Amino acid sequence: MTNEISMTELMKGWEKAETPAIADALDRLGKSSQVLDPTVRALDGSGVLVGRARTMQFAPGETEQDYDELMERLTAFIESLQPGDVPVVACGWPNRYTIIGEIVATAAQMRGSPGWVTDGWIRDSQGIRGIGYQVFCSGFSPLSFIKRARIVSVDMPVVCAGAFVESNDIVVGDGDGCVAVPRSCSAEVQEMLRADVEADVVMRQALREGKSFAQVLAETH
């Protein structure tokens, strides 16, 4: 899949963005369903992730999908990753299987992917921490997805942990959670973030100068 923006262009304006501020901006735009459920957390609690979404949908349940076909599709997906791409993998429920381990994480990282987001489980957590790959997931298990799930689609819209995500959306994750910013409003969100950061600086300074919270609110809203 050819991406429309370079990693440099992507990072500009997003590298210091925090998920609470992004969520507030999306709320004001009427897009309140872009925050992933808080069950999806960073493997490294202090990890920060910014990238372009690349979506994939798994379906749970025992399957007879041929192993070679399954691995061929997964391999093609990994090999298609470009620098800055973040796989966003929706697993459905119940998802009693893992979607990524250290080998897949390493393969994605070597393609330039900064991290991985899934509402499913992962395994080899210690190994993934060791390579510094930023993963957001809902849990852990030693079980693989082989004969427990199948790949349904790649680069099609998905609902991951309650959030609607399309390939090339902007994905931002940090200690507070993970959010997907639709490409259609990413520029508007960035403008709102800049204004919010300036307003927050003024409010913090006023509070440190001894003004009351009520007084600061009255002066800034």
N, C-alpha and C positions, 0 to 999 in steps of 0.2 A: 504493500500500500504506500503510495506517495503522499508525504505530508506536505501541507501547503505553507508551513512556517518552519524556519530553522530553529534550532535549540536556542541560539542567541536571542532571536526575536521573542521566543517563548518566555525565556527567563526574565527579560526586561519588564520590570514592573510587578513580577510575581514572586521573585526570589525572597522578598521580605514580607510577603503578604501572610497574614495570620487567619486561620479558619473562622474565629468568631467574627472578625470584621467582614470577611467575605459573606458569611451567613447573614449578617445584618443587611448588607447591601442587596443580596438576593431576595431577602424578605421584602425590602422596599420595592423591589421590582415585581413582586408577586410570584416569585419562584422559590417557594419555601420547601419544595420537595427535593432539593439538590444536595442536601446533607445526608450522608450515609448514616444508618442507624448506629448508635453508640456501641453496639456490640462489636463493631469493626474497629479494632484498635491497632496502634502501632506495635509491631514486634519489639522494636526498641522504643521505649516510652518517650525518649527525647528526640526521636527521629523526625526529620522534616523531608517532605516529598513534594516535588513540583514536576509536572510533565504533561504530555499529551496523552489522552486516553486512547487505548486500543482495546476494543471490546471483544469478549468471547463469552458464549453462553454454553454452560453444561446443563444436562438434565440428569437428575438423580434416578436411582432405581437400577435393579439388576438388568444388565444388557448383554446381548450376544454380539454387539458391535465388534468386528474383527480387530484384534490387537494391532495388527499392522496398519489398518486404516486409521485407527485412533491415534497412534503415534505419528503417522504420516501427517495428519492434520495439525497435531500439536507442534511437530517439527517445523512445518511450513510457517506456522504462526510465529514461532520463535525466530526463525531465520528472516522473517519479513520485518522484524523490529528495527527501527531507526533510532539514532541517538535522541534521547528525550522522551521516547515512548514508554508509557506506563500501562501494562496490561490491566484491564479492569474485567475481572472474571466473575460473572453471576452464576451461582450454582443451584439455585432453587432450594426447596426445602421438602423433606429433611435431607441434609447433605452429609451423610455419614461416610465421608471420604475426604482425602486431602487433594489439593489441586496443584501444590508446588512443594518441592523439596530443594535440597541444596544444589543438586545437579541442574535442575531447570532454572533455579535462581542464578547460578553461575553462568549458564548459557545466555540468559537474558541480559545479565549485567555486562557480559563481554560484547553484546550487541549495542551497548550504550544506554540500556534502560536503567533509569535511576531507582526503580522500585516497582512493586506489584500490589494491586488492590483486589481483594476478593471477599465476598460474604461467606465463603467457605472456610475450610480448615487448611492448615499447612503442617508439614513435618520437617524434620531436620532443623529445628529452630536454632539450635546452638551453632550449627554450621552456617546458617544464613546470617546470624548475628556476626559470626566471625569474618565473613566477607564484606560486611558493611552494606548489604543490599537492603533497602528500605521496604519492608512488607507490612501491609495493613490487612488484618484477617479477623475472623470471628472466633477462632479456636485452634486447637492442636489435636493431632491424632497420628498414630503410626500407619493407619490404613491408607492405601493408595486408591486412586480412582479406577484402576483396571477392574473391569467386570462389575463396577458399581455405578458407573456413569458414562455418558457419551457426550461428545461435542456436538452441539446443535447448530451453532452459527458463529461466524467470525466477522467483525466489523459491521455488525448490525446493532440497532439500539437494544439496550438491555436495561433491566431494573435490578440494580445491585444494592442490596441492603436498603431497599425502599427508595433509592435515588435513580432517576432516569438519566442514563448516560449514553452518549453517542461517541463514536470514534472521532478524535480531534477536539473533543471538549478539553478544557483545562482541569487537571486534577491537582488539588493541593491537600496535603495531609500534614498534621503535626500532633502534638500531645493532646490536643482537644478533640481530634477526630479527623474526618476526611470529607471533602466537599468537591463536587463536580460543577464547574462553571460552564454553561452552554457557550459555545463559540459565538452564537448570535448576539450575546450580550456581554462578552468578555471585556470589550473596550469601555462600555458604560460602567461595568463593575469596577474597573481600574480607576476611572475618574472619581467614582464615589469613594473608593479606598483612599485616594490621595486627599480628598476633602476631609474624610473622617480622621485620618492621621493628624492633619493640621489642627482640627478641632480638639482632638484628644490631648495634644501637646499643650494647648492653651488651658484646657480644663485642669490638667495635672499641675501645671505651674501655678494656677490660681489657688488650688487646694493647698499646695505647699507653702504658699504665701500667707496662709491662714484664713482664707475666705471660707465661709460655710458652704456645704454642699448645695443647700437651697439657693444661695446667692450665685454660685457658679452656674447652676442650671438656668437661673433667670437671665443671666448675662450671655449665655451661649445658645439658648434655644428660643 
